[in-house]
């Protein structure tokens, strides 16, 4: 299939688990760069076979149908951010004669037993040319979240994300999510939703340094959604990393991709994970980030408290207790974490949690240095 097809892998018959993989939405189907999406089904023997080819009923050149895909149960949604729509916005609109260039659209397909058929076509109620609505899509039950990173809010290309809900009348737009509105932050470049919680990436936002990127967490239902957290690197050293170009949300766990981070060389990339606890979201790091025998976590963590002003550090170290750590002893873990603490500031907080299948309550908590290199732990 190569890089010209979006593969939507559908696993059935064994817990109705789904898999989604997006490669490139620019496959030529009927016209140049109109796009397509391919549905695969896993059989009883574990072999994947092509089930169906999805195309829009009104596809045209440069629609880029398939730039984004998502699947949940019997429903597939496919983004077409290059689609020209008729002015006026709304759902189930915007035929091939539309004039609003790159306004974008999203197509909803549903399988009621005889294959996937088009159920709805969604466009933003306030859509404008070059919004690129459908650049990212996510679905959770009857809720669909759609990113439009080209939307001009108070400033150019600040971006937006739209929440749609399914009813017996079809899908309707119920909410529009926005950020603080930094110019060209591309809020909505990536989206993820899980029940009443949504995560929206803004890879061009400035958190500590230019274009280091952030992810915004929203919670709500219906027309009422509130921003509850902003996830980003508080350590610096991420200039141009574009954190949030990809995001994934699963309950109280969030993962954000930063493909342009220079951690292991130019544009080698990295991903940051976050865990929601009683005190809010905390940054997570594993044992591989800790050097044995008390060495510092990572050069970026070797911070002198009075070197420069920064936000308080709040990190949870997740240590695999299932045995896959190769016999690393508790005393080594404690020593490695303890060596980091004297380099922290007074409001910094670090905690250590073990996990097998379920993450434990904090086993050890360090609360920053007191200015004389002494730390408080419990």
C-alpha positions as CSV (number, residue, x, y, z in Angstrom):
1,X,0.0,0.0,0.0
2,X,2.9,2.3,0.6
3,X,2.6,5.8,2.0
4,X,-0.3,6.8,-0.3
5,X,-3.1,5.1,1.7
6,X,-4.6,5.5,5.1
7,X,-4.9,2.1,6.8
8,X,-7.7,1.8,9.3
9,X,-7.2,-1.5,11.0
10,X,-10.3,-3.0,12.6
11,X,-10.1,-5.9,15.0
12,X,-13.3,-7.7,15.6
13,X,-14.5,-10.8,17.4
14,X,-12.1,-10.5,20.3
15,X,-13.3,-7.8,22.6
16,X,-14.1,-5.4,19.7
17,X,-10.7,-3.7,20.1
18,X,-9.8,-1.2,17.5
19,X,-6.6,-0.1,15.9
20,X,-6.0,3.0,13.8
21,X,-2.9,3.9,11.8
22,X,-2.6,7.0,9.6
23,X,0.1,7.2,7.0
24,X,-0.8,9.8,4.4
25,X,-4.1,11.1,3.2
26,X,-3.1,11.8,-0.4
27,X,-3.9,8.6,-2.3
28,X,-5.2,9.2,-5.8
29,X,-8.7,7.6,-6.1
30,X,-10.8,9.3,-8.8
31,X,-8.9,12.6,-9.1
32,X,-5.5,13.9,-8.1
33,X,-4.9,13.9,-4.3
34,X,-8.6,13.3,-3.6
35,X,-7.7,10.6,-1.1
36,X,-9.2,7.4,0.2
37,X,-9.3,5.2,3.3
38,X,-9.0,1.4,3.4
39,X,-10.7,-0.8,6.0
40,X,-9.0,-4.0,7.1
41,X,-10.5,-6.8,9.2
42,X,-8.7,-9.3,11.3
43,X,-9.9,-12.9,10.9
44,X,-10.0,-15.7,13.4
45,X,-6.5,-16.8,12.5
46,X,-5.1,-13.3,13.1
47,X,-4.6,-12.4,9.4
48,X,-5.7,-9.0,8.3
49,X,-7.5,-8.7,5.0
50,X,-8.8,-5.7,3.1
51,X,-12.5,-5.3,3.8
52,X,-13.6,-2.1,2.1
53,X,-12.5,1.0,0.3
54,X,-14.0,4.3,1.6
55,X,-14.3,7.3,-0.6
56,X,-16.4,10.5,-0.3
57,X,-19.4,10.9,-2.5
58,X,-18.3,14.4,-3.6
59,X,-14.6,13.9,-3.7
60,X,-12.5,16.2,-5.8
61,X,-8.8,17.1,-6.5
62,X,-6.8,18.1,-3.4
63,X,-9.5,17.2,-0.9
64,X,-6.9,15.1,1.0
65,X,-9.6,12.8,2.2
66,X,-8.0,10.4,4.7
67,X,-5.5,12.9,6.2
68,X,-6.9,11.8,9.6
69,X,-8.9,8.7,10.6
70,X,-10.5,7.3,13.7
71,X,-12.7,4.3,14.6
72,X,-14.9,3.3,17.5
73,X,-17.2,0.3,17.4
74,X,-19.2,0.4,14.1
75,X,-18.3,4.0,13.3
76,X,-15.4,5.4,11.2
77,X,-14.7,9.1,10.7
78,X,-12.4,10.4,8.0
79,X,-11.0,13.9,7.7
80,X,-10.8,15.8,4.5
81,X,-9.1,19.1,5.4
82,X,-8.6,20.3,1.8
83,X,-12.3,20.0,0.9
84,X,-14.0,23.0,-0.6
85,X,-17.3,23.6,1.1
86,X,-20.2,25.8,0.3
87,X,-20.3,28.9,2.5
88,X,-22.5,28.9,5.6
89,X,-21.2,25.9,7.5
90,X,-23.2,23.3,9.3
91,X,-23.3,19.5,8.9
92,X,-24.3,17.5,5.9
93,X,-23.4,20.2,3.5
94,X,-20.7,21.4,1.1
95,X,-20.9,19.6,-2.2
96,X,-18.2,19.5,-4.9
97,X,-19.3,22.9,-6.2
98,X,-18.1,24.6,-3.0
99,X,-16.0,27.6,-3.1
100,X,-14.4,27.8,0.3
101,X,-10.9,26.5,-0.3
102,X,-9.4,24.3,2.3
103,X,-12.3,24.9,4.7
104,X,-12.4,21.1,5.3
105,X,-15.0,18.4,6.0
106,X,-15.3,15.2,7.9
107,X,-17.2,12.1,6.8
108,X,-18.9,9.6,9.1
109,X,-19.3,6.0,8.0
110,X,-21.2,3.3,9.9
111,X,-21.4,-0.4,9.5
112,X,-24.8,-1.8,10.4
113,X,-24.0,-5.3,9.2
114,X,-23.6,-5.0,5.4
115,X,-20.5,-2.9,5.2
116,X,-19.7,0.8,5.8
117,X,-22.0,3.4,4.4
118,X,-21.9,7.1,4.7
119,X,-24.0,8.3,7.6
120,X,-23.1,12.0,7.8
121,X,-20.9,14.8,6.5
122,X,-19.7,17.3,9.1
123,X,-18.5,20.8,8.5
124,X,-17.9,23.7,11.0
125,X,-20.8,26.1,11.6
126,X,-18.4,29.0,11.4
127,X,-16.0,27.6,8.8
128,X,-13.8,29.8,6.7
129,X,-11.3,29.2,3.9
130,X,-8.0,27.6,5.0
131,X,-9.4,26.5,8.4
132,X,-8.3,22.9,7.4
133,X,-11.2,21.4,9.5
134,X,-10.6,17.7,9.7
135,X,-6.8,17.8,9.9
136,X,-7.3,15.7,13.0
137,X,-10.2,13.6,14.2
138,X,-11.1,11.4,17.2
139,X,-14.2,9.6,18.3
140,X,-15.5,8.2,21.6
141,X,-18.9,6.7,21.6
142,X,-21.3,9.3,20.3
143,X,-18.8,12.1,20.7
144,X,-16.6,13.3,17.8
145,X,-13.7,15.8,18.2
146,X,-12.4,17.5,15.1
147,X,-9.3,19.7,14.8
148,X,-9.0,22.8,12.6
149,X,-5.5,24.2,13.2
150,X,-5.9,26.9,10.5
151,X,-8.8,28.7,12.2
152,X,-8.1,32.4,12.8
153,X,-9.3,33.4,16.2
154,X,-8.1,36.6,17.8
155,X,-4.8,36.0,16.0
156,X,-3.9,34.2,12.7
157,X,-3.8,30.3,12.7
158,X,-4.5,30.1,16.4
159,X,-6.7,27.1,15.7
160,X,-9.8,25.5,17.1
161,X,-11.4,22.1,17.8
162,X,-15.1,21.2,17.4
163,X,-17.2,18.8,19.5
164,X,-20.1,17.0,17.7
165,X,-22.6,14.7,19.3
166,X,-24.7,12.0,17.7
167,X,-28.5,11.9,18.3
168,X,-31.4,10.3,16.5
169,X,-31.2,13.2,14.1
170,X,-27.6,12.6,13.3
171,X,-24.5,14.5,14.4
172,X,-24.7,18.1,15.5
173,X,-22.0,20.6,16.6
174,X,-22.3,21.3,20.3
175,X,-19.1,23.1,21.3
176,X,-16.1,24.9,19.9
177,X,-12.8,24.6,21.9
178,X,-10.1,27.2,21.7
179,X,-6.9,28.1,23.6
180,X,-5.4,31.3,24.9
181,X,-4.9,32.2,21.3
182,X,-1.2,32.4,20.5
183,X,-0.5,33.3,16.9
184,X,0.2,30.3,14.7
185,X,0.1,27.8,17.6
186,X,-2.0,25.4,15.4
187,X,-4.3,24.4,18.2
188,X,-6.2,21.4,16.8
189,X,-3.3,19.9,14.9
190,X,-4.0,16.7,16.9
191,X,-7.0,15.6,19.0
192,X,-8.0,12.8,21.3
193,X,-11.2,12.2,23.3
194,X,-12.2,9.7,25.9
195,X,-15.7,10.2,27.3
196,X,-15.9,13.6,28.9
197,X,-12.3,14.4,28.6
198,X,-10.5,15.8,25.5
199,X,-6.9,16.5,24.7
200,X,-5.9,19.0,21.9
201,X,-2.4,19.5,20.6
202,X,-0.9,22.9,19.8
203,X,2.6,22.0,18.4
204,X,3.5,25.6,17.5
205,X,2.6,27.1,20.9
206,X,5.3,28.6,23.1
207,X,5.4,27.1,26.6
208,X,9.0,27.9,27.7
209,X,10.8,28.2,24.4
210,X,9.6,29.0,20.8
211,X,7.5,26.3,19.2
212,X,8.1,23.7,22.0
213,X,4.4,23.0,22.0
214,X,1.7,22.0,24.5
215,X,-1.4,19.9,24.9
216,X,-4.6,21.3,26.3
217,X,-6.9,19.2,28.4
218,X,-10.7,19.9,28.5
219,X,-13.4,18.3,30.4
220,X,-17.2,18.6,30.0
221,X,-20.2,17.4,28.1
222,X,-22.8,18.8,25.7
223,X,-22.1,22.5,25.1
224,X,-20.1,23.0,28.3
225,X,-16.4,22.3,28.1
226,X,-13.7,23.8,30.3
227,X,-9.9,23.8,29.9
228,X,-8.6,22.0,33.0
229,X,-4.9,21.6,32.3
230,X,-2.0,22.6,30.0
231,X,0.6,19.8,29.5
232,X,4.1,20.7,28.4
233,X,7.7,20.3,29.2
234,X,8.7,22.3,32.2
235,X,12.4,21.5,31.9
236,X,13.3,23.6,28.8
237,X,15.6,22.3,26.1
238,X,12.6,21.6,23.8
239,X,12.8,24.6,21.5
240,X,11.1,23.7,18.2
241,X,10.2,20.3,19.4
242,X,6.5,20.7,18.4
243,X,5.1,18.8,21.3
244,X,1.5,18.0,20.7
245,X,1.8,17.3,17.0
246,X,0.4,13.9,18.0
247,X,-1.7,13.2,21.1
248,X,-3.4,10.2,22.7
249,X,-5.7,10.1,25.8
250,X,-6.8,7.1,27.8
251,X,-8.6,7.9,31.0
252,X,-6.1,9.6,33.3
253,X,-3.2,8.9,31.0
254,X,-2.0,11.2,28.2
255,X,0.8,10.8,25.7
256,X,2.1,13.7,23.5
257,X,4.6,13.3,20.6
258,X,7.3,15.8,19.9
259,X,8.9,14.7,16.6
260,X,11.3,17.6,16.3
261,X,12.9,17.3,19.7
262,X,16.7,16.9,19.6
263,X,17.0,14.5,22.5
264,X,19.1,11.9,20.6
265,X,20.2,14.1,17.7
266,X,18.7,16.6,15.4
267,X,14.9,16.0,15.0
268,X,15.2,12.5,16.6
269,X,12.0,13.1,18.4
270,X,10.5,12.1,21.8
271,X,7.2,11.6,23.5
272,X,6.1,12.8,26.9
273,X,3.7,11.0,29.1
274,X,1.5,12.4,31.9
275,X,-0.6,10.8,34.6
276,X,-3.6,12.3,36.3
277,X,-3.5,12.0,40.1
278,X,-5.2,13.7,43.1
279,X,-3.1,16.8,42.7
280,X,-3.6,17.1,38.9
281,X,-1.5,16.0,35.9
282,X,2.1,15.1,36.5
283,X,4.9,14.4,34.1
284,X,6.0,10.7,34.1
285,X,9.4,9.2,33.4
286,X,10.6,5.6,33.6
287,X,13.7,3.8,34.9
288,X,15.4,4.2,31.6
289,X,15.6,7.9,32.3
290,X,17.5,7.2,35.6
291,X,21.2,6.2,35.5
292,X,22.2,3.6,38.0
293,X,24.0,4.3,41.2
294,X,22.6,7.8,41.8
295,X,23.5,9.6,38.6
296,X,21.3,12.4,37.5
297,X,18.1,11.8,35.6
298,X,18.9,13.6,32.4
299,X,21.2,16.6,31.7
300,X,18.0,18.8,31.4
301,X,17.2,17.9,35.0
302,X,20.5,19.0,36.4
303,X,19.1,22.4,37.2
304,X,20.5,24.9,39.8
305,X,17.6,26.4,41.7
306,X,18.7,30.0,41.2
307,X,20.0,29.6,37.7
308,X,16.9,31.0,36.1
309,X,13.2,31.4,37.0
310,X,11.0,28.4,35.9
311,X,7.8,26.7,36.8
312,X,7.8,24.2,39.7
313,X,8.8,20.7,38.6
314,X,6.2,18.0,39.1
315,X,7.2,14.5,37.9
316,X,6.1,11.0,38.7
317,X,8.6,8.2,38.0
318,X,6.8,5.0,37.0
319,X,8.9,1.9,37.8
320,X,7.8,-1.5,36.3
321,X,7.4,-3.9,39.1
322,X,6.6,-6.9,36.9
323,X,10.2,-8.0,36.7
324,X,11.0,-6.5,33.3
325,X,13.5,-4.1,34.8
326,X,16.1,-6.8,34.9
327,X,16.4,-7.1,38.7
328,X,17.0,-3.4,39.5
329,X,16.8,-3.2,43.3
330,X,14.8,-0.8,45.3
331,X,17.8,0.8,46.9
332,X,19.2,1.7,43.5
333,X,16.0,3.3,42.4
334,X,15.8,5.3,45.7
335,X,19.5,6.4,45.3
336,X,19.0,7.5,41.8
337,X,16.0,9.6,42.6
338,X,17.5,10.9,45.8
339,X,20.6,12.2,43.9
340,X,18.3,14.4,41.7
341,X,16.5,16.1,44.6
342,X,19.3,18.4,45.8
343,X,19.4,20.0,42.3
344,X,15.7,21.0,42.5
345,X,14.0,24.1,43.8
346,X,11.8,24.5,46.8
347,X,8.5,24.0,45.1
348,X,9.5,21.1,43.0
349,X,7.9,17.7,43.7
350,X,8.8,14.2,42.6
351,X,7.2,10.9,43.4
352,X,8.0,7.3,42.7
353,X,5.3,4.7,41.8
354,X,5.5,1.1,41.0
355,X,3.2,-0.6,38.6
356,X,2.5,-4.1,37.2
357,X,-0.9,-3.8,35.6
358,X,-2.2,-1.0,37.8
359,X,-0.1,2.1,38.9
360,X,0.3,2.1,42.6
361,X,-0.1,5.0,45.0
362,X,3.1,7.0,45.5
363,X,5.7,4.9,47.3
364,X,8.1,7.7,47.9
365,X,7.6,11.5,47.5
366,X,10.4,14.1,47.4
367,X,9.5,17.7,47.9
368,X,12.2,20.0,46.6
369,X,15.4,21.1,48.1
370,X,15.3,23.7,50.9
371,X,18.1,25.9,49.5
372,X,20.8,24.1,51.4
373,X,20.7,20.9,49.4
374,X,18.5,19.1,51.9
375,X,15.3,17.5,50.7
376,X,12.1,16.5,52.4
377,X,10.8,13.0,51.7
378,X,8.0,10.8,52.9
